[in-house]
């Protein structure tokens, strides 16, 4: 069963100043949700748009209430303070979204340990830390959810060989789903993962590949709509899942996936980590995904 929506629910989202995190925040705001934007970006980035304050303005304009918080999720004291501030400001926390992530698609010999540490501190450790600090508040919520933006645990060598360090860090997030869903099942807290089938058109992708790469991606709204479906499910029955965005949407009646394409005439480029045994919904790709 699904809940009616996210009206008056409070979300704590890491890395929500732009991209997928902001899209999830805006979808929740459309329901009238409260959103804490926990990210480091309090001043404009020279190459990437958006700060926690511009995100807050967008969330308020979309119909929600926003609380921008400067927070480095590598720092335990900052996370603890941010979570506490959110709970005190909005009267509790209903949902935690672990969206913040670092990426470096480099092989073993080309990955400095500083970059290895950064990815694991933000992705795996940061997810663990943010979840840990939110759980005491989630235990008091009516329909508590924790959502990781991380892949299914498909342990194929091809997902590790090209970028061992990054894969370890992302799969670390998914292992939190596997373990915490079991650990907190009796508390009724749902832990789920969500992953996109294709590349997602964010400012970071634009920075890497420009308009050419963006044209082969889907919009962040597809992940936001799928996340909304997860976060409005009954937390006691929908937990421990590893969802692919278009599969979940198709299961809930979505048939028009061209609405999510940046350019519906272009081939869609697949994302990493999508298992071979999870095919796209019939007709969703119009045979454009190899």
Phi, psi and omega in degrees: 000148177257148171284171184284335181165195184246021179302127178068003174283150180250124180250134171252112185241123176277142178064040186260017181282345180197175171065217184297319179300317178293321179298318177296320179297317181292325177294320177292321180298328179297337176274349184094031181276164171262135184228123170267123181260101183258107182203166181277340191280092177255350174232152184303135175283142182298335184237347182240132181283158170098136172228175178297335182279321175292325176297318179299319179298318179294320179296316178296319180294331181279352177113003180255183174244137188239148174226099179281130181227124174287120185207125172262111187288001172278346185255114185301318182294325178291319179295314180300317180293320181294317179295316179297317179299319179298312182297320180289323183289318185254356178086022179141180176224129180257330189218138173240127178242114179268092184253330184303137183202152174237147186221141170207108185273065185238151178285176185301315183285344181253014179246101177300150181298334176297320178287321175303312181297319180300312182296318181285328177291321181277310187286292186285305183292318181298319177297316178299314183294311181298317178298313181303316183285334180277332188305316180302327178281323180296329179300337182266355185276158182285319182220070190283136180227144167237127181239127175257136171272081185211163191274165171299152181276072179262100191274059177266137180306329183296337179277348183250321186310311184288337185202073186304313186297314180296317181298317177303316183293317181289319179291336174298322176297317181291328176294330174298320177299309183303312184282315185288329176300321178286316184297322186249021180300318182291339177276353179075019178267123179275138173234117182224161176241149177226137183218140180277144177289326184242173170299148181246132185284092176244171179298327179294319177296319179298322179293323182283311189239359178068196184296330180299312179290321181300324183296341182259014183247167168262161180284154178301338182299334179293322177289321179296318179294320178293319178299320179300321178297317179296313188286349177255007175277162176293117187295337181279340182246337181249088183208155182073022182262150175239099191261143169258134191307308186288330177295314180297317179295319179297322178297338180254022169095003179282128179238340181263098180264349176297335179299338182265351183283139173295317177219103186296348179273351185261152172297143176268135180267127183290150175275168174288163165072007179277118184299145180296332183271014174240079183290159177293155176302147181307125177077356185290332184258350183050039177060027182261355182252119180273000000 
